[in-house]
Amino acid sequence: MDLQSVLEKCGNFGPYQILLLGLFGYTNIVSSLHYFSQTIISFTPSHRCSQPKDYQPNSTSLLSCSIVQFDVEFKCTSWDFERESNYESVTTEHKWVCDDAYKLAVGQSFFFIGSALGSIFFGYLADRIGRLPACVLSTLTGASGDFFTSFVESLPWFSFTRFISGLSMDTQYVLMYILVFEYLSPQHRTFGLNIILGVFYCVGLMISPWIAIWVTNWRHYLWAASLPALGMLLFPVFLHESAEWLLTKGKFEKAEKSLRGVAKFNGRQVDDSVFDEFIKHYREKLNNSQNKTSDTFMGMLRTPRLRKFTIILLIKSMIITIAFDILSRNVEGVGISPFKLFSYSGFCYLPAGLTIILFQNKIGRKGMACASLFVGAIITAATGYLVATLDPKDYSVLLGFMVSLGRYGAVVAYDAEAQYAAEIIPTSVKGRGVANIHVVGNAFAFFSSYIIYLGTFYKPLPSLMISFILLIGACLCLALPETLHKNLPQNLEEGEMFAKGEKWYYFPCFSRRQKTQKSASQLESFGGITN
């Protein structure tokens, strides 16, 4: 009588699961407001040098970073910004443009340093005190960082508060995802989780620019974006702790209490004998596991095939995380209001989720990962070329569409990578393996602010760089095994032998077609013989 068997009796898709999905949706709104706050507060509008006191229209040219007067060029110290709806961003308030443009990149990069350390810290905390309290604490920490950022006046304090904010970049979402995953029936996980993620994360993303325009100031926006996090304080009132975590910690009575609470909320009656057998099963399982040596994440680096898979997954995580962040934030300079483009392009999260649902089980995990990276690279390169050759004023709609299309590809690649990595990593080290790969990806997102900064020298440069690394990621995917319709590895030994002998060009969709053609030809041959 394992956990899934008891959950079926308690109800694994009832009112409690609907409540879980609803609160997971709320978490996605909070998470998107938090993550993309760094983009909203840092929009840099078009600007030019302010007129000097001795301004003479016939002999003076006002550029974005310098003034040319009587054929002599000198740098300016004040600027006139074309603020949209009078919105004051951190860039316009502190005048972090031209020679000081690097300050924004430095401050924002500390957000990703915090995200890497936060994933480690809150992952450890979730293992010590539980998924639910760690989720609440993570959310409140990120909201506190946003709130304190609104009071800073200097680059060092801005960097420090962005570091605090980054500590919970997505741990709040991941921990809530785990809670929903464990209590939801396997038949409803893929559809339910992807739809909730696509709809609610998209809602939070699309409304954030309009909130910024409404409050007209980056400081006020951070207050508005951090306020919904207080709603997470009510989660422990309505939700139960992860039963699976309680079982791994030997807290069998508390696990039983949580499952009884789920059954009661779902209106189910479960016999005491079911819980007695359930606890007995896990007591024996815990005693047996204590006598066995456990696998470790470092063990994945000791054997050649697993080492290759692990290194590729680490590099792929770096590539996708950097690309996802840059393509989500690089929405300026295409002739459309960055607020509107950021909001409208956020709609791509819903079709991206539907793309995963519709195609991943048909073309395979490797095919989905490789195709999304390759197509994303082509779109991003084309966008960079168009930005360099077309006038944004005349082709704003085309450029905005290409930016949105690139963002869609990044979301598909990001979502596909998460599930693919979880299936390749053996079950015995899955939790630690996925977490470590995630941490490395977040750590390398530190460079995304600096890659965006390169656009101040040559606008298409960030797009071209991202296109190049996406192509590298697509090629690396070919060296990974396909996991669709296969028994996934449970330990390191099985992981080393998993899909051994499989060709790099193997894709299930092509394999099925070849088998069908082969069967048809055999039937025709057989028919000819009988005739």
N, C-alpha and C positions, 0 to 999 in steps of 0.2 A: 504494500500500500504506500506508494511514493507520493510526492507532493502533487503531481499532475492528476493522479487518481482521486485524491481527496478534493482537489479543486473542482473536479467535475461534479462531485457530489455537493459541494458548497455553492457551485455556480461559477463558471469561468467566463460567462458573458451575460451578465444580468445587470440590475440597477447599480451595483457597486462598481462594475467595470465601466458603465456609462459615466458614473461620477468621476472615476479615475481618468477617463479620456477627456472629460470636460476640464478637469483641473490641469491635465497635461497640456491642453490647449491654452489655458491661462498662463502656464509656465512658458510656453512658446512665445506668447505675446511679450511677457516680461523679458525673456531672453533676447528677443530681436530688438526691443527698445534699448536694452543695455548694450548689446554688441555693436549696433550701428550708431550709437550715440557719438562714437569717435569720428564718424563720417559727417554727421549732421552738424557738429559744433565746429568743424574745420573747413567748411566750404570757403573757397577763395574767389570772390567775384572779380570781374574785370576792373582794372584800376589804371590810373596814370598819375604822374607826379602833379602835385598841387602847383598852382601858378605862383611864381616868385613875386616878390614885391615890385621888381623892375620889369615885370612881364611886358613884352612887346610882341604882339601876334605875328608881325611880319618877319621877325628875326629869331623867334623862339619856337622850338618844337618840344611838346611835352610827351615823353614816352612812358612806358610802364615802370621803368626803373631809373631813368636818367632824363636830364634836360639838356637839350642842344640849343645853345644861344651864341649867336655870332660864330658859328662853326666850331664852338668849343663845347665838349660834352662833359658834364659833371653829374654825380649821383645826387638824387634828391632824398630828403629826410621826412617828407610828408606826402601823403597820397590822397586822392579822391577816389572813393570806391563806388561802383555802381551796385549798391545794395538792393537785393530783391525784397520787396515788401518791407523795406527798412530793417531787415534782419541783421543783427550784429553778431558775427561769428567771432571765435577766439582769434582768428587770423586778422580780421579787420580791427578788432579792439586793440590788440597788441602790435599791430602792423608787422606781422611776421611774413613779409614778402621780400622779394629781391634778395639782398645779401643775408637777410634774417629768415628766409624761407626754411632753412635747415632746422630751425628751432621746433617747428611743428613736427617734422619727421622724427627728431630726437624724442620729443615728449610722447608722441604716439607709439614709438617703438617700445617704450617701457611697459605699455599695455600688454604686449605679447611676452615680455619677460615674466610679467606677473601671471599670465595665463599658463605658462609652462610650469612654474612653481606651484600655482594654485591647483593644477591637475594632480600633482604629486601629493600636496598637502591634504586637499579635500578627499582625494582617493583613499589616503591613509586614514583620515578621520571617519570616512564612511565605513571603513572596515572595523574601526574601533567602537564607534558610538551608534552606528546604524545609518541606513540610506536616508531616511526621512529627516532626522535632525541635521545631518550633513548638508542635505539639499537646501533646507531653510537657512542655515548659517552661510552657505555659499552665496545664496541670492542676496542676503542682507549685506554681506561683505562687499559685493559688487555695487550694490545700490549706495552704500556708504561712500565708496570711492568716487562714484559719480557726483554725489551730493557735495563732498568736500572739494572736488575739482571746481565747483562753481564759485568758490571763494578765493581761489589762488590768483596771484598777481605776477608771479615770476616763473621762469622756465624750470628751476629745480623743484619747486613745489608742484608745478603742473605735472612734471615727470613722476614725482612720488605718488600723487593721487591717482594718476593713470595706472601706475603699477598696482595700487590697491584695487582699483576697478577691474583690472585684468585678472586678478586672482580667481574670479568666478566667471571667466569668459563663457564657458559652456558647461561647466561641471553641474550647474543647476539643472540644465536640460538633460544631461547624460544620466544623472542620478534619478530624475523623475522618469526618464525613459525606462530605466531598469525596473522601477516599481511597477509601471504599467505592463511591461513585457512579462514579468513573472506572474501577475494575476490575470492576464488575458489569455484566452484560449488560443492555441497555435493556429487554428484556422482563421482567426480574425486579426492576427498580429500584423502581417505585412500590409493588408489593406487599411486597417484601423490606424496604425501608427503613422503610415505615410500620408494618409488623407488629413489626419489631425495636424501633423507637422506642416504639410503643404498649405492648408487653409489658415491656421492661426498664426504661424510664423510669418506668412505672407501678409496677414492683416496688420500685425504689429509693425512690419517693415513699411507697408504702404501708408500708414497713418502718421508715422514719425515725422516726415518732412512737413506735413500740414500742422502738426502740433508746434513745430519750430517756428513756422511762419506766424501762427496764431499768437505765440508768446513773444515773438520778435527779438529774443535775446538768448544767446547760448547758455547763459547761467540759468535763466528761468526754464529753458528746455531741459537741462539736467535735473532740475527739481521735479519737473513733470514726468520725466522718464524714470526716475528712481522711486517715485511715490507708489506705483503699483506693486513694488516688491513687498510692501508691508502686508499685502493680502496673503502672502505665503505663510505668515504667522498663524493663519487659521488652518493650514493643511493638516497639522497633527491632530486637530479636533475631528476631522472627517476621515482621515486615512489611517490605515494600519501599517506598521513596519513590515519590511520585506520578510516574509516567512522563510524564504530560502536563506537569507542572511542569519536569521535567528537559529535556524537548524545547523548551519555551519559553526555557530558559536556555542552549540550545545544547549541553547535556551529553548528546550522542547515545549515547556509549559506555555511560554509566551507565544511560540509559533502556533500552538493549538488555540490559544486565546484569539489570535489574529484571524485564524481560519474560521473559528466559531462566529466572530464578528462579521466576516464576509458572508457566511451562510445566513445569519440573521438578517443582514441588510438585503440579501437576495430573496428572503422569504423561504429558505430551504430548511428542512429538518434532517439532521445527520445524526445517526446513532453513535453513542459513546464508544461502541466497540470499534468503529472505524478509526477514531482518534487514538484508541489504545493500540491498535495494530500499526497505525501510522508512526507513533512515537517509538514503538518497539523496533520497527524497521530502521529508523534513523539512529537509534542508540547502537544497534548492531553495526550499522554502516560506519558510524564514527569510531567505534572500537577497532574495526578492521582497518580503517584508513590510518590510524595511529601507528600501526605495525608495519606500514609500507613507506618506502622512501618516496618523496614527492618530487615531481619534475619542477624545474625552474626555468625562468625565461632565458637565462644565460646558457642553459642546455641547448637552446635552439641554435646557438652559434658554434656548437662543438662538432656537428656533423655537416658534411658538404652541401647536401641538397637543402636541408632546413636553413643552413646559414645563408645560402643564396636567396631563398624565399624571404627570410627575415630582412636582409639588407635591402632587397628590392622594395619590400613593403615600407621600410623606413624612408627610403629615398622618395618613393611615390607619395607618402604622406606629406613630406616637405613640399614637394612640387604642387600637390593639389591644394594644400592649405594656403600657400603663398598666392597661387593663382586665384583661388576663391576670394581671398581678401582684396586683392588688387582689382579684380574685375567687378567686385561689389562696390568699391569706393571710387574708382576712376571714372566719374560721370561728368566731369567738367570739360569745358572747351569744345563742345560739339554743337553749339548753337541753340541748345535747349536749356531752359532753366534746370540747374542741377537738382533742385527740389522736386520738380515734376518728373524728370527722368528717373531719379532715384525711386520715387514712389511708383510710377507706372511700370518700370522694369522689375520691380519687386513682385509683380504678378506672375513672373516666370516660375516661382517656387511651386505653384500648383501644377502646371503642366509638366514640370520636371519630376514631381512625385508620381504623376500618372505615367510618365515615360518609363520610370523604373518598374512600376507595377505591370505595365503592358508588355514590355520587351525583355526584361531581365531573365525571365524563365523560358524565353524562346531562343534568344541568341547566346545565352550563357553568361556567367559572371565575368569571364575573361573578355568575351566579346563586348559586353556592355562597358567595362572599364576601358578597354583599348579604344573602342569607337568613340566614346564620349571625350576622351583626351585628344584623339586625333582630330575629330571634327571641331572641338574647341580651339585647337591650335590653328586650324585653317581660318576659322571665323575671326579669331583674335588678330592674326596676321593681316587678314583682309581689312579689318577695322583700322589697324595702324596705318596701312597703306592709304586708305580713304581719308583718314584724318590729315595725312601729310599732303595729299594732292587736291582735296576738295575744299571749297570755302564753306565753313560751317553755317554761314548766314543763308546760303542758297541750298544747302543739302542737309539741313538740320534733321529732317525726318528720317532720311536714309541713315545718317550717322547714329541717331538715337536708336533706330531699329537694330543696327549692328551691335551697339553696346548692349542692348537688351538680350540679343541672341547669344552674345558671348557670356553674359551672366547666366543665362539658361544652361548653357553647356557646362559652366563651372559648377552649378548646383547639381546637375545630373552626375558629374564626375565625383563630386564630394560625397553624395549619398551612396553611389555605387561602390566607392572605395571602402566605406565603413562596413558594409555587409560582406564584401569580398574578403577583406582582411580577417574578419571574425570567423569566416569559414575555413580559411587556410591554416590559421593558428590552431594547434591541437587543444582539445578541451581542457586538458590538465593545466595548461598555462594561458588559457584564453583571456581571463580577466587581466592578468598582469601584462600579457602580450599586447592586447588592444590598448591598454592604458599607456604603456611605454611608447608605442607607435604614435599615439595621439599626442603625447607630451613632446616628442621630437618634432612633430609637425608644427605644433603651436610655437615651439622655441624658434624654429626657422622663419615663422611669420614675422619675427622681429625685423627682417630685412624688407618686408613689403612697403613700409613707409619710405624707405630710402629708394626703392625702385620707383615708386610714384614720384618722388622728388626729382628723379632723372628727367621727368617730363617737363621740368622748368627749363632744361637745356634744349631738348628736342621732343616735341609733344608725342610722337608715335613710339618713342623709345620703350616705355613700359610695356606697351602692347607687343612689340617685337620680341622683347626679352621673354615675356610670358609665353608667347607662341613657341619659342624655341624650347623652353623647358617642358612645355606640355607635349611636344613631339618626343622628347626624351622619355617622358613618363609612358607614352603610348607604346614605344618600343620595348621598354622594360616589362610591360604587361605580358608580352609574348613569351617571356621566360617563366611565367607563373603557371601553375596547373589549373585546369578547369575543375570547378567544384559542383556544378549542377548535376543533380540526380546521382550523387555519389555518397557513399558512407564516409562521413568526415572523420579525420583522425582524432582519436581520443587521448593519445599520449605521444611522447616524442618519438618513440620507436615507429609507431604507425605514421607519424608525420614525415619521417625520413623516407618511408617507402611509398607515401601517397602519390598516386598518379605516375609512378615510375614507368618509363618507357613511352610516355605520352609525347607526341611531337609538338614543337612550338607552334605549328600552324593548325593545331586541332581546335575546331570550334563545333559545338554540338549541332548548331543549325545546319552547317554544311555536311556534317557526318550523317544526320538523319536523311538528308536529301540523297546522299550517295547510297545509303542503305536501301532507300526506297527504289532508286533507279536500278540497283543491283538485283533486288527482289523481282522487279518487273521484268528485267531481261531474262532472269532465270525461269520465270513463269512462261515467257514467250518461247524460250528454248525447249522447255518441257512440252509446251503445246505443239511445237513443230515435230518433236520426236513421236508423240502419240499419234499425230496425224499421219 
